[in-house]
């Protein structure tokens, strides 16, 4: 919520200075990581992306602001689906490659801060790749439209329940554990959404609308 307030203030008063704000955020993140972050050798929950430390909120703000900036610059961006996909895949490989190396070789762990650069590349090129023509055709297709709308409608529920269903027990089958966990989160999120609709109608004035309770979106 604080981020939305900051971004609103930036939009209202210093929109032209977004690149400088991004650079300043990056410098602040680097300084805090180098000078004060105590878990440089951690790759788990206490690492720079861990959920038990607060450092992650600094780069998170930068990525949120970066996404807003890309939306504003949409008309000036050049969309090249094949190149964008290749660059996104490259950034993805570098991002996970560094983290994998940090787990295997302790001396690499403190340099995880470098992963912020390929992570930003993933965000940038994924945004561009999503504007490819075949995605538009998929969205206008009935089945594709249903899948996209269903998943997008579960964003809040997925965010609320994700940490309750995440597990490291299937990390041994990486990277196949990633799509499995995504499916698990979406299924549980949908159940949560159905229960919330049922709860809402239970205390409402009208009769139960079962189709509305179990509808995908």
N, CA, C and O of each residue as an XYZ file, in Angstrom:
868
protein
N       0.829     -1.203      0.000
C       0.000      0.000      0.000
C       0.870      1.262      0.000
O       0.554      2.244     -0.673
N       1.962      1.223      0.759
C       2.886      2.357      0.802
C       3.464      2.624     -0.583
O       3.652      3.778     -0.969
N       3.747      1.551     -1.334
C       4.296      1.697     -2.672
C       3.330      2.439     -3.587
O       3.749      3.276     -4.386
N       2.039      2.136     -3.473
C       1.051      2.802     -4.313
C       1.013      4.298     -4.010
O       0.847      5.118     -4.914
N       1.167      4.646     -2.742
C       1.195      6.057     -2.357
C       2.428      6.744     -2.947
O       2.341      7.854     -3.471
N       3.577      6.067     -2.856
C       4.805      6.625     -3.416
C       4.707      6.804     -4.927
O       5.103      7.836     -5.469
N       4.177      5.793     -5.593
C       4.063      5.860     -7.055
C       3.069      6.940     -7.471
O       3.272      7.614     -8.481
N       1.992      7.110     -6.696
C       1.034      8.187     -6.987
C       1.733      9.549     -6.867
O       1.544     10.427     -7.708
N       2.535      9.711     -5.822
C       3.266     10.967     -5.617
C       4.251     11.197     -6.756
O       4.379     12.315     -7.254
N       4.939     10.151     -7.164
C       5.891     10.260     -8.275
C       5.166     10.642     -9.565
O       5.640     11.492    -10.319
N       4.024     10.017     -9.816
C       3.251     10.314    -11.024
C       2.779     11.767    -11.038
O       2.772     12.417    -12.083
N       2.388     12.264     -9.875
C       1.839     13.610     -9.795
C       2.906     14.695     -9.908
O       2.654     15.756    -10.480
N       4.103     14.434     -9.364
C       5.054     15.530     -9.217
C       6.405     15.338     -9.919
O       7.011     16.315    -10.359
N       6.876     14.108    -10.027
C       8.228     13.921    -10.583
C       8.252     12.822    -11.649
O       9.193     12.030    -11.711
N       7.227     12.782    -12.475
C       7.110     11.725    -13.479
C       8.295     11.726    -14.447
O       8.734     10.665    -14.891
N       8.808     12.903    -14.771
C       9.915     12.994    -15.716
C      11.225     12.441    -15.149
O      12.166     12.158    -15.892
N      11.269     12.295    -13.851
C      12.512     11.871    -13.201
C      12.512     10.397    -12.799
O      13.310      9.988    -11.957
N      11.623      9.596    -13.395
C      11.543      8.173    -13.052
C      12.872      7.448    -13.271
O      13.277      6.682    -12.396
N      13.583      7.652    -14.408
C      14.880      6.975    -14.573
C      15.869      7.306    -13.459
O      16.597      6.429    -12.992
N      15.897      8.572    -13.033
C      16.803      8.969    -11.956
C      16.394      8.330    -10.630
O      17.248      7.935     -9.837
N      15.084      8.229    -10.392
C      14.588      7.597     -9.164
C      14.942      6.113     -9.160
O      15.308      5.560     -8.122
N      14.832      5.474    -10.315
C      15.213      4.066    -10.431
C      16.700      3.880    -10.147
O      17.098      2.957     -9.437
N      17.512      4.767    -10.709
C      18.951      4.694    -10.476
C      19.274      4.911     -8.998
O      20.120      4.218     -8.434
N      18.596      5.878     -8.374
C      18.816      6.153     -6.953
C      18.401      4.961     -6.095
O      19.080      4.622     -5.126
N      17.287      4.328     -6.454
C      16.829      3.143     -5.716
C      17.852      2.021     -5.831
O      18.126      1.317     -4.859
N      18.417      1.860     -7.032
C      19.447      0.841     -7.231
C      20.686      1.111     -6.395
O      21.267      0.188     -5.824
N      21.094      2.380     -6.320
C      22.277      2.755     -5.525
C      22.017      2.504     -4.041
O      22.879      1.982     -3.335
N      20.815      2.881     -3.568
C      20.456      2.659     -2.162
C      20.456      1.169     -1.835
O      20.972      0.752     -0.798
N      19.867      0.362     -2.740
C      19.829     -1.090     -2.526
C      21.247     -1.666     -2.451
O      21.537     -2.509     -1.601
N      22.123     -1.206     -3.342
C      23.500     -1.704     -3.370
C      24.251     -1.327     -2.094
O      24.954     -2.155     -1.514
N      24.097     -0.068     -1.657
C      24.779      0.383     -0.451
C      24.308     -0.375      0.788
O      25.117     -0.799      1.613
N      23.002     -0.538      0.906
C      22.467     -1.266      2.066
C      22.925     -2.708      2.047
O      23.263     -3.272      3.088
N      22.936     -3.312      0.856
C      23.365     -4.706      0.741
C      24.834     -4.860      1.130
O      25.198     -5.768      1.878
N      25.663     -3.971      0.618
C      27.108     -4.075      0.864
C      27.466     -3.724      2.302
O      28.289     -4.399      2.920
N      26.849     -2.665      2.840
C      27.265     -2.144      4.140
C      26.524     -2.754      5.336
O      27.099     -2.900      6.415
N      25.243     -3.111      5.143
C      24.459     -3.512      6.311
C      23.772     -4.866      6.220
O      23.446     -5.448      7.255
N      23.542     -5.386      5.030
C      22.800     -6.642      4.920
C      23.636     -7.788      5.501
O      24.728     -8.056      4.998
N      23.155     -8.464      6.540
C      23.987     -9.447      7.265
C      23.933    -10.880      6.715
O      24.647    -11.755      7.206
N      23.097    -11.125      5.703
C      22.895    -12.509      5.263
C      23.378    -12.726      3.823
O      22.702    -13.379      3.028
N      24.542    -12.177      3.500
C      25.039    -12.252      2.125
C      25.325    -13.677      1.672
O      25.283    -13.972      0.477
N      25.615    -14.557      2.617
C      25.951    -15.939      2.251
C      24.741    -16.869      2.308
O      24.864    -18.074      2.087
N      23.574    -16.302      2.607
C      22.357    -17.100      2.676
C      21.700    -17.186      1.300
O      21.711    -16.221      0.535
N      21.138    -18.335      1.000
C      20.406    -18.499     -0.267
C      18.965    -18.939     -0.021
O      18.216    -19.177     -0.968
N      18.579    -19.046      1.241
C      17.230    -19.492      1.587
C      16.353    -18.329      2.011
O      16.364    -17.263      1.396
N      15.588    -18.553      3.079
C      14.615    -17.555      3.526
C      15.260    -16.288      4.079
O      14.599    -15.255      4.188
N      16.548    -16.355      4.429
C      17.246    -15.184      4.939
C      18.084    -14.490      3.868
O      18.744    -13.488      4.143
N      18.057    -15.019      2.665
C      18.811    -14.404      1.577
C      18.169    -13.113      1.116
O      17.162    -12.681      1.676
N      18.747    -12.493      0.094
C      18.250    -11.196     -0.349
C      16.835    -11.264     -0.922
O      16.136    -10.252     -0.971
N      16.410    -12.458     -1.355
C      15.039    -12.629     -1.819
C      14.184    -13.353     -0.779
O      13.035    -13.702     -1.048
N      14.744    -13.574      0.396
C      14.049    -14.323      1.442
C      12.889    -13.554      2.038
O      12.865    -12.324      2.028
N      11.930    -14.300      2.555
C      10.723    -13.677      3.112
C      10.889    -13.288      4.578
O       9.999    -12.667      5.158
N      12.015    -13.648      5.177
C      12.210    -13.321      6.592
C      13.059    -12.070      6.800
O      13.330    -11.687      7.938
N      13.475    -11.438      5.716
C      14.213    -10.177      5.817
C      13.451     -9.090      5.071
O      12.568     -9.383      4.264
N      13.793     -7.844      5.342
C      13.073     -6.714      4.748
C      13.778     -6.111      3.534
O      13.229     -5.224      2.881
N      14.978     -6.578      3.226
C      15.745     -5.982      2.131
C      15.004     -6.040      0.806
O      15.090     -5.115     -0.001
N      14.272     -7.132      0.583
C      13.633     -7.358     -0.712
C      12.679     -6.237     -1.110
O      12.414     -6.041     -2.296
N      12.157     -5.495     -0.122
C      11.179     -4.469     -0.442
C      11.793     -3.301     -1.214
O      11.082     -2.574     -1.909
N      13.095     -3.121     -1.097
C      13.744     -2.029     -1.842
C      13.750     -2.314     -3.340
O      13.246     -1.496     -4.110
N      14.308     -3.457     -3.787
C      14.230     -3.747     -5.227
C      12.797     -3.978     -5.705
O      12.486     -3.708     -6.865
N      11.921     -4.474     -4.830
C      10.525     -4.664     -5.232
C       9.913     -3.340     -5.664
O       9.180     -3.280     -6.651
N      10.214     -2.289     -4.927
C       9.698     -0.964     -5.289
C      10.229     -0.535     -6.647
O       9.500      0.024     -7.468
N      11.513     -0.805     -6.871
C      12.123     -0.424     -8.155
C      11.431     -1.128     -9.314
O      11.165     -0.512    -10.346
N      11.136     -2.426     -9.148
C      10.485     -3.171    -10.225
C       9.049     -2.712    -10.444
O       8.571     -2.675    -11.577
N       8.369     -2.366     -9.368
C       7.008     -1.856     -9.479
C       7.008     -0.532    -10.243
O       6.172     -0.310    -11.119
N       7.953      0.341     -9.901
C       8.073      1.624    -10.583
C       8.503      1.424    -12.034
O       8.028      2.121    -12.930
N       9.395      0.477    -12.257
C       9.872      0.167    -13.607
C       8.716     -0.304    -14.498
O       8.621      0.082    -15.663
N       7.843     -1.140    -13.937
C       6.671     -1.612    -14.681
C       5.749     -0.470    -15.055
O       5.233     -0.428    -16.172
N       5.536      0.456    -14.134
C       4.694      1.620    -14.419
C       5.306      2.484    -15.517
O       4.608      2.990    -16.396
N       6.632      2.639    -15.444
C       7.334      3.436    -16.443
C       7.219      2.810    -17.831
O       7.034      3.523    -18.818
N       7.328      1.473    -17.916
C       7.197      0.801    -19.211
C       5.813      1.014    -19.805
O       5.663      1.186    -21.015
N       4.796      0.999    -18.932
C       3.441      1.255    -19.416
C       3.312      2.645    -20.019
O       2.626      2.826    -21.024
N       3.963      3.617    -19.416
C       3.911      4.982    -19.917
C       4.681      5.130    -21.229
O       4.329      5.950    -22.078
N       5.734      4.328    -21.384
C       6.587      4.400    -22.571
C       6.184      3.376    -23.641
O       6.954      3.092    -24.559
N       4.999      2.839    -23.517
C       4.555      1.760    -24.404
C       4.700      2.125    -25.888
O       5.165      1.312    -26.686
N       4.310      3.316    -26.241
C       4.314      3.716    -27.652
C       5.718      3.896    -28.221
O       5.897      3.874    -29.438
N       6.691      4.069    -27.376
C       8.058      4.291    -27.859
C       8.894      3.014    -27.859
O      10.022      3.013    -28.354
N       8.351      1.926    -27.309
C       9.098      0.669    -27.251
C       8.997     -0.070    -28.585
O       7.966     -0.012    -29.255
N      10.053     -0.752    -28.962
C      10.066     -1.546    -30.183
C       9.834     -3.014    -29.810
O      10.619     -3.608    -29.070
N       8.754     -3.584    -30.329
C       8.393     -4.948    -29.993
C       8.849     -5.911    -31.095
O       8.393     -5.836    -32.236
N       9.757     -6.812    -30.725
C      10.284     -7.826    -31.647
C      10.180     -9.181    -30.950
O      11.103     -9.580    -30.238
N       9.073     -9.890    -31.145
C       8.752    -11.096    -30.365
C       9.874    -12.119    -30.241
O      10.148    -12.600    -29.141
N      10.530    -12.461    -31.353
C      11.569    -13.500    -31.308
C      12.770    -13.026    -30.494
O      13.268    -13.743    -29.625
N      13.229    -11.805    -30.789
C      14.377    -11.251    -30.056
C      14.017    -11.055    -28.584
O      14.821    -11.358    -27.702
N      12.814    -10.551    -28.319
C      12.374    -10.333    -26.939
C      12.331    -11.642    -26.161
O      12.733    -11.699    -24.999
N      11.837    -12.697    -26.817
C      11.779    -14.002    -26.157
C      13.189    -14.532    -25.868
O      13.453    -15.049    -24.783
N      14.082    -14.401    -26.838
C      15.462    -14.874    -26.648
C      16.152    -14.117    -25.527
O      16.855    -14.713    -24.711
N      15.955    -12.807    -25.483
C      16.573    -12.000    -24.434
C      15.977    -12.324    -23.069
O      16.693    -12.366    -22.069
N      14.670    -12.552    -23.028
C      14.018    -12.925    -21.772
C      14.560    -14.260    -21.268
O      14.833    -14.417    -20.077
N      14.715    -15.225    -22.182
C      15.252    -16.534    -21.815
C      16.688    -16.416    -21.331
O      17.079    -17.082    -20.372
N      17.467    -15.581    -21.983
C      18.853    -15.363    -21.567
C      18.915    -14.770    -20.161
O      19.680    -15.243    -19.320
N      18.120    -13.746    -19.909
C      18.089    -13.118    -18.584
C      17.630    -14.114    -17.530
O      18.144    -14.129    -16.411
N      16.663    -14.943    -17.893
C      16.157    -15.963    -16.965
C      17.261    -16.961    -16.613
O      17.414    -17.347    -15.454
N      18.027    -17.373    -17.625
C      19.118    -18.327    -17.400
C      20.210    -17.714    -16.526
O      20.749    -18.382    -15.644
N      20.534    -16.446    -16.768
C      21.563    -15.768    -15.961
C      21.087    -15.619    -14.519
O      21.843    -15.850    -13.574
N      19.823    -15.228    -14.366
C      19.256    -15.017    -13.030
C      19.336    -16.290    -12.186
O      19.846    -16.275    -11.065
N      18.823    -17.393    -12.744
C      18.844    -18.648    -11.991
C      20.235    -19.269    -11.962
O      20.583    -19.978    -11.018
N      21.026    -19.005    -12.992
C      22.382    -19.546    -13.013
C      23.223    -19.011    -11.870
O      23.946    -19.765    -11.219
N      23.132    -17.701    -11.622
C      23.887    -17.093    -10.525
C      23.413    -17.632     -9.184
O      24.220    -17.912     -8.298
N      22.105    -17.776     -9.041
C      21.570    -18.277     -7.773
C      21.952    -19.739     -7.547
O      22.240    -20.146     -6.421
N      21.953    -20.519     -8.616
C      22.364    -21.915     -8.501
C      23.835    -22.003     -8.127
O      24.224    -22.824     -7.296
N      24.652    -21.152     -8.744
C      26.082    -21.121     -8.426
C      26.303    -20.704     -6.977
O      27.223    -21.191     -6.320
N      25.445    -19.787     -6.472
C      25.564    -19.334     -5.088
C      25.271    -20.462     -4.107
O      25.847    -20.512     -3.020
N      24.373    -21.367     -4.493
C      24.060    -22.507     -3.631
C      25.158    -23.560     -3.672
O      25.429    -24.236     -2.679
N      25.779    -23.687     -4.827
C      26.817    -24.708     -4.996
C      28.174    -24.243     -4.471
O      28.929    -25.030     -3.899
N      28.477    -22.961     -4.670
C      29.782    -22.414     -4.300
C      29.581    -21.221     -3.373
O      29.069    -20.185     -3.799
N      29.970    -21.355     -2.136
C      29.717    -20.329     -1.118
C      30.331    -18.987     -1.477
O      29.776    -17.944     -1.134
N      31.466    -18.997     -2.158
C      32.154    -17.743     -2.476
C      31.344    -16.871     -3.443
O      31.549    -15.659     -3.512
N      30.434    -17.487     -4.179
C      29.614    -16.749     -5.145
C      28.423    -16.075     -4.465
O      27.903    -15.077     -4.964
N      27.992    -16.619     -3.328
C      26.770    -16.160     -2.660
C      26.684    -14.651     -2.448
O      25.630    -14.077     -2.723
N      27.742    -13.970     -1.973
C      27.619    -12.522     -1.740
C      27.341    -11.707     -2.994
O      26.918    -10.555     -2.899
N      27.573    -12.287     -4.169
C      27.384    -11.557     -5.422
C      25.973    -11.729     -5.996
O      25.720    -11.386     -7.151
N      25.065    -12.261     -5.183
C      23.681    -12.430     -5.638
C      23.025    -11.101     -5.985
O      22.058    -11.068     -6.746
N      23.537    -10.012     -5.440
C      22.995     -8.688     -5.739
C      23.007     -8.419     -7.239
O      22.191     -7.643     -7.737
N      23.927     -9.056     -7.963
C      24.032     -8.885     -9.417
C      22.780     -9.397    -10.118
O      22.471     -8.952    -11.223
N      22.054    -10.323     -9.499
C      20.864    -10.902    -10.138
C      19.754     -9.882    -10.347
O      18.813    -10.141    -11.096
N      19.851     -8.732     -9.699
C      18.827     -7.702     -9.899
C      18.815     -7.207    -11.343
O      17.769     -6.818    -11.863
N      19.982     -7.224    -11.987
C      20.058     -6.764    -13.381
C      19.339     -7.715    -14.343
O      18.482     -7.263    -15.102
N      19.660     -9.029    -14.338
C      18.887     -9.927    -15.208
C      17.421    -10.014    -14.821
O      16.568    -10.261    -15.674
N      17.118     -9.812    -13.528
C      15.712     -9.823    -13.108
C      14.954     -8.662    -13.735
O      13.805     -8.813    -14.150
N      15.592     -7.521    -13.802
C      14.981     -6.373    -14.482
C      14.854     -6.651    -15.980
O      13.882     -6.243    -16.616
N      15.840     -7.345    -16.531
C      15.762     -7.737    -17.938
C      14.596     -8.674    -18.197
O      13.932     -8.571    -19.228
N      14.342     -9.589    -17.266
C      13.199    -10.510    -17.395
C      11.897     -9.724    -17.448
O      11.045     -9.974    -18.300
N      11.748     -8.767    -16.525
C      10.539     -7.939    -16.480
C      10.368     -7.174    -17.798
O       9.279     -7.142    -18.372
N      11.454     -6.563    -18.264
C      11.403     -5.731    -19.462
C      11.054     -6.541    -20.704
O      10.137     -6.183    -21.444
N      11.779     -7.626    -20.933
C      11.566     -8.403    -22.155
C      10.302     -9.261    -22.097
O       9.705     -9.562    -23.131
N       9.901     -9.647    -20.908
C       8.630    -10.380    -20.791
C       7.465     -9.456    -21.145
O       6.519     -9.867    -21.816
N       7.542     -8.213    -20.690
C       6.512     -7.227    -21.029
C       6.435     -7.043    -22.547
O       5.346     -7.011    -23.121
N       7.591     -6.923    -23.187
C       7.622     -6.733    -24.634
C       7.122     -7.975    -25.361
O       6.369     -7.872    -26.329
N       7.545     -9.159    -24.890
C       7.143    -10.403    -25.538
C       5.635    -10.618    -25.446
O       5.028    -11.192    -26.350
N       5.038    -10.157    -24.357
C       3.593    -10.323    -24.173
C       2.772     -9.504    -25.165
O       1.554     -9.660    -25.247
N       3.432     -8.642    -25.909
C       2.726     -7.865    -26.930
C       2.828     -8.507    -28.308
O       2.453     -7.900    -29.311
N       3.334     -9.730    -28.356
C       3.411    -10.441    -29.632
C       2.008    -10.724    -30.162
O       1.055    -10.845    -29.392
N       1.896    -10.825    -31.454
C       0.592    -11.003    -32.097
C      -0.090    -12.301    -31.671
O      -1.313    -12.343    -31.536
N       0.699    -13.365    -31.456
C       0.057    -14.644    -31.118
C      -0.598    -14.606    -29.746
O      -1.535    -15.363    -29.491
N      -0.117    -13.732    -28.850
C      -0.778    -13.590    -27.548
C      -2.144    -12.925    -27.717
O      -3.106    -13.273    -27.032
N      -2.212    -11.960    -28.643
C      -3.497    -11.310    -28.904
C      -4.497    -12.309    -29.475
O      -5.672    -12.305    -29.109
N      -4.013    -13.171    -30.383
C      -4.884    -14.192    -30.954
C      -5.326    -15.195    -29.898
O      -6.465    -15.662    -29.908
N      -4.404    -15.525    -28.977
C      -4.747    -16.451    -27.894
C      -5.817    -15.851    -26.999
O      -6.728    -16.549    -26.555
N      -5.705    -14.558    -26.736
C      -6.674    -13.893    -25.864
C      -8.056    -13.826    -26.511
O      -9.074    -13.942    -25.829
N      -8.084    -13.637    -27.833
C      -9.379    -13.563    -28.518
C      -9.985    -14.941    -28.761
O     -11.171    -15.057    -29.068
N      -9.158    -15.997    -28.620
C      -9.677    -17.360    -28.708
C     -10.495    -17.671    -27.458
O     -10.112    -17.269    -26.359
N     -11.613    -18.378    -27.606
C     -12.514    -18.622    -26.479
C     -11.823    -19.346    -25.331
O     -11.930    -18.927    -24.178
N     -11.115    -20.432    -25.639
C     -10.435    -21.211    -24.593
C      -9.315    -20.411    -23.951
O      -9.178    -20.385    -22.727
N      -8.512    -19.757    -24.788
C      -7.418    -18.952    -24.271
C      -7.918    -17.813    -23.407
O      -7.338    -17.513    -22.363
N      -9.000    -17.178    -23.847
C      -9.598    -16.079    -23.092
C     -10.043    -16.557    -21.711
O      -9.845    -15.863    -20.713
N     -10.644    -17.745    -21.661
C     -11.124    -18.298    -20.390
C      -9.973    -18.552    -19.422
O     -10.057    -18.214    -18.242
N      -8.905    -19.146    -19.930
C      -7.734    -19.438    -19.084
C      -7.120    -18.149    -18.557
O      -6.833    -18.043    -17.365
N      -6.916    -17.166    -19.433
C      -6.287    -15.909    -19.046
C      -7.143    -15.159    -18.033
O      -6.626    -14.648    -17.040
N      -8.447    -15.090    -18.278
C      -9.340    -14.372    -17.379
C      -9.446    -15.067    -16.023
O      -9.527    -14.410    -14.985
N      -9.444    -16.399    -16.041
C      -9.535    -17.153    -14.783
C      -8.312    -16.916    -13.914
O      -8.426    -16.643    -12.719
N      -7.135    -17.023    -14.531
C      -5.895    -16.829    -13.773
C      -5.780    -15.390    -13.273
O      -5.398    -15.154    -12.126
N      -6.112    -14.430    -14.137
C      -6.011    -13.027    -13.725
C      -6.990    -12.707    -12.602
O      -6.723    -11.842    -11.768
N      -8.129    -13.408    -12.582
C      -9.120    -13.182    -11.537
C      -8.745    -13.784    -10.197
O      -9.419    -13.549     -9.194
N      -7.663    -14.566    -10.177
C      -7.228    -15.225     -8.939
C      -5.992    -14.566     -8.327
O      -5.374    -15.128     -7.423
N      -5.633    -13.386     -8.811
C      -4.410    -12.726     -8.335
C      -4.440    -12.488     -6.823
O      -3.485    -12.823     -6.123
N      -5.530    -11.913     -6.323
C      -5.620    -11.608     -4.891
C      -5.569    -12.875     -4.059
O      -4.815    -12.957     -3.090
N      -6.372    -13.864     -4.435
C      -6.400    -15.112     -3.670
C      -5.053    -15.827     -3.711
O      -4.609    -16.390     -2.710
N      -4.407    -15.799     -4.879
C      -3.092    -16.435     -5.000
C      -2.081    -15.774     -4.077
O      -1.274    -16.451     -3.440
N      -2.130    -14.455     -4.007
C      -1.221    -13.723     -3.135
C      -1.468    -14.069     -1.666
O      -0.526    -14.205     -0.886
N      -2.737    -14.210     -1.301
C      -3.081    -14.442      0.102
C      -2.699    -15.842      0.581
O      -2.298    -16.015      1.732
N      -2.820    -16.837     -0.294
C      -2.627    -18.224      0.158
C      -1.295    -18.837     -0.245
O      -0.985    -19.950      0.178
N      -0.503    -18.144     -1.047
C       0.694    -18.761     -1.620
C       1.653    -19.311     -0.568
O       2.169    -20.418     -0.720
N       1.895    -18.546      0.497
C       2.870    -18.996      1.487
C       2.355    -20.166      2.322
O       3.135    -20.837      2.997
N       1.053    -20.411      2.280
C       0.489    -21.540      3.013
C       0.646    -22.853      2.249
O       0.564    -23.930      2.839
N       0.873    -22.767      0.940
C       0.975    -23.986      0.131
C       2.375    -24.213     -0.448
O       2.677    -25.300     -0.940
N       3.229    -23.181     -0.387
C       4.597    -23.365     -0.879
C       5.305    -24.468     -0.100
O       5.149    -24.581      1.116
N       6.068    -25.262     -0.797
C       6.843    -26.322     -0.158
C       8.171    -26.506     -0.882
O       8.283    -26.251     -2.081
N       9.155    -26.946     -0.145
C      10.475    -27.222     -0.729
C      10.674    -28.723     -0.940
O      11.754    -29.158     -1.340
N       9.646    -29.504     -0.674
C       9.773    -30.964     -0.740
C       9.990    -31.480     -2.162
O      10.491    -32.588     -2.352
N       9.613    -30.676     -3.161
C       9.775    -31.136     -4.542
C      10.852    -30.329     -5.275
O      10.897    -30.326     -6.505
N      11.704    -29.655     -4.530
C      12.793    -28.888     -5.148
C      13.759    -29.773     -5.921
O      14.482    -29.307     -6.802
N      13.761    -31.068     -5.576
C      14.665    -31.997     -6.243
C      14.359    -32.217     -7.709
O      15.202    -32.723     -8.451
N      13.150    -31.838     -8.142
C      12.783    -32.031     -9.554
C      12.806    -30.706    -10.313
O      12.209    -30.583    -11.383
N      13.507    -29.708     -9.746
C      13.639    -28.417    -10.428
C      14.115    -28.614    -11.873
O      15.014    -29.424    -12.101
N      13.541    -27.899    -12.863
C      12.585    -26.801    -12.758
C      11.118    -27.223    -12.838
O      10.231    -26.371    -12.888
N      10.859    -28.538    -12.850
C       9.478    -29.004    -13.001
C       8.626    -28.708    -11.770
O       7.397    -28.739    -11.834
N       9.290    -28.420    -10.644
C       8.534    -28.073     -9.443
C       7.827    -26.722     -9.588
O       6.817    -26.473     -8.930
N       8.361    -25.854    -10.449
C       7.771    -24.521    -10.614
C       6.360    -24.566    -11.206
O       5.442    -24.002    -10.611
N       6.152    -25.229    -12.376
C       4.773    -25.295    -12.895
C       3.840    -26.075    -11.975
O       2.649    -25.774    -11.903
N       4.374    -27.080    -11.269
C       3.543    -27.845    -10.340
C       3.035    -26.940     -9.221
O       1.855    -26.978     -8.872
N       3.938    -26.120     -8.657
C       3.534    -25.226     -7.580
C       2.579    -24.152     -8.074
O       1.681    -23.735     -7.344
N       2.768    -23.700     -9.314
C       1.847    -22.702     -9.885
C       0.438    -23.288     -9.964
O      -0.534    -22.632     -9.592
N       0.335    -24.515    -10.446
C      -0.975    -25.177    -10.559
C      -1.603    -25.363     -9.188
O      -2.797    -25.120     -9.011
N      -0.793    -25.798     -8.204
C      -1.304    -25.996     -6.845
C      -1.838    -24.686     -6.271
O      -2.921    -24.652     -5.687
N      -1.067    -23.604     -6.443
C      -1.486    -22.300     -5.933
C      -2.792    -21.852     -6.587
O      -3.683    -21.344     -5.907
N      -2.909    -22.037     -7.903
C      -4.115    -21.619     -8.620
C      -5.334    -22.430     -8.180
O      -6.422    -21.876     -8.022
N      -5.158    -23.725     -7.983
C      -6.276    -24.576     -7.548
C      -6.758    -24.157     -6.166
O      -7.957    -23.992     -5.940
N      -5.814    -23.986     -5.245
C      -6.185    -23.585     -3.880
C      -6.779    -22.176     -3.879
O      -7.708    -21.893     -3.123
N      -6.245    -21.297     -4.723
C      -6.775    -19.936     -4.823
C      -8.212    -19.949     -5.329
O      -9.046    -19.175     -4.858
N      -8.506    -20.832     -6.293
C      -9.866    -20.925     -6.806
C     -10.816    -21.448     -5.728
O     -11.939    -20.962     -5.595
N     -10.364    -22.431     -4.968
C     -11.178    -22.939     -3.857
C     -11.464    -21.829     -2.858
O     -12.582    -21.698     -2.359
N     -10.442    -21.034     -2.572
C     -10.598    -19.900     -1.663
C     -11.621    -18.905     -2.206
O     -12.440    -18.376     -1.455
N     -11.569    -18.653     -3.519
C     -12.502    -17.717     -4.142
C     -13.933    -18.247     -4.063
O     -14.864    -17.496     -3.772
N     -14.099    -19.546     -4.324
C     -15.425    -20.171     -4.237
C     -15.978    -20.057     -2.817
O     -17.146    -19.721     -2.624
N     -15.138    -20.336     -1.834
C     -15.571    -20.255     -0.436
C     -15.933    -18.832     -0.045
O     -16.876    -18.612      0.714
N     -15.182    -17.862     -0.566
C     -15.492    -16.464     -0.246
C     -16.831    -16.055     -0.852
O     -17.593    -15.312     -0.234
N     -17.119    -16.539     -2.058
C     -18.418    -16.248     -2.679
C     -19.542    -16.905     -1.898
O     -20.595    -16.304     -1.684
N     -19.314    -18.145     -1.474
C     -20.316    -18.870     -0.684
C     -20.572    -18.144      0.628
O     -21.719    -17.985      1.045
N     -19.505    -17.708      1.270
C     -19.618    -16.978      2.532
C     -20.400    -15.685      2.335
O     -21.256    -15.334      3.148
N     -20.095    -14.977      1.238
C     -20.762    -13.708      0.954
C     -22.257    -13.908      0.723
O     -23.075    -13.138      1.227
N     -22.614    -14.947     -0.042
C     -24.024    -15.202     -0.330
C     -24.776    -15.742      0.883
O     -25.983    -15.540      1.017
N     -24.049    -16.432      1.764
C     -24.686    -16.963      2.969
C     -25.259    -15.847      3.833
O     -26.320    -16.001      4.438
N     -24.555    -14.731      3.884
C     -24.999    -13.609      4.706
C     -25.694    -12.531      3.874
O     -25.931    -11.420      4.349
N     -26.017    -12.876      2.629
C     -26.751    -11.955      1.781
C     -28.253    -12.147      1.909
O     -28.716    -13.042      2.615
N     -29.011    -11.301      1.222
C     -30.474    -11.338      1.292
C     -31.097    -12.263      0.261
O     -32.255    -12.656      0.404
N     -30.342    -12.618     -0.782
C     -30.890    -13.408     -1.876
C     -30.584    -14.888     -1.700
O     -29.782    -15.280     -0.853
N     -31.251    -15.709     -2.532
C     -30.984    -17.145     -2.520
C     -29.601    -17.409     -3.128
O     -29.013    -16.559     -3.796
N     -29.113    -18.620     -2.866
C     -27.811    -18.991     -3.418
C     -27.847    -19.038     -4.942
O     -28.753    -19.622     -5.537
N     -26.860    -18.424     -5.556
C     -26.667    -18.499     -7.001
C     -25.455    -19.391     -7.236
O     -24.325    -18.905     -7.290
N     -25.689    -20.715     -7.379
C     -24.586    -21.669     -7.425
C     -23.694    -21.485     -8.642
O     -22.486    -21.708     -8.567
N     -24.280    -21.081     -9.759
C     -23.459    -20.833    -10.944
C     -22.496    -19.674    -10.713
O     -21.352    -19.698    -11.168
N     -22.975    -18.668    -10.003
C     -22.123    -17.525     -9.704
C     -21.018    -17.908     -8.727
O     -19.905    -17.387     -8.803
N     -21.331    -18.819     -7.811
C     -20.352    -19.247     -6.804
C     -19.187    -19.994     -7.436
O     -18.035    -19.812     -7.041
N     -19.496    -20.843     -8.428
C     -18.440    -21.705     -8.989
C     -17.952    -21.225    -10.370
O     -17.148    -21.905    -11.009
N     -18.428    -20.073    -10.825
C     -17.986    -19.598    -12.143
C     -16.501    -19.283    -12.121
O     -15.961    -18.874    -11.093
N     -15.842    -19.474    -13.256
C     -14.396    -19.311    -13.320
C     -13.973    -17.850    -13.161
O     -12.977    -17.559    -12.499
N     -14.716    -16.948    -13.758
C     -14.384    -15.520    -13.645
C     -15.622    -14.672    -13.849
O     -15.547    -13.445    -13.792
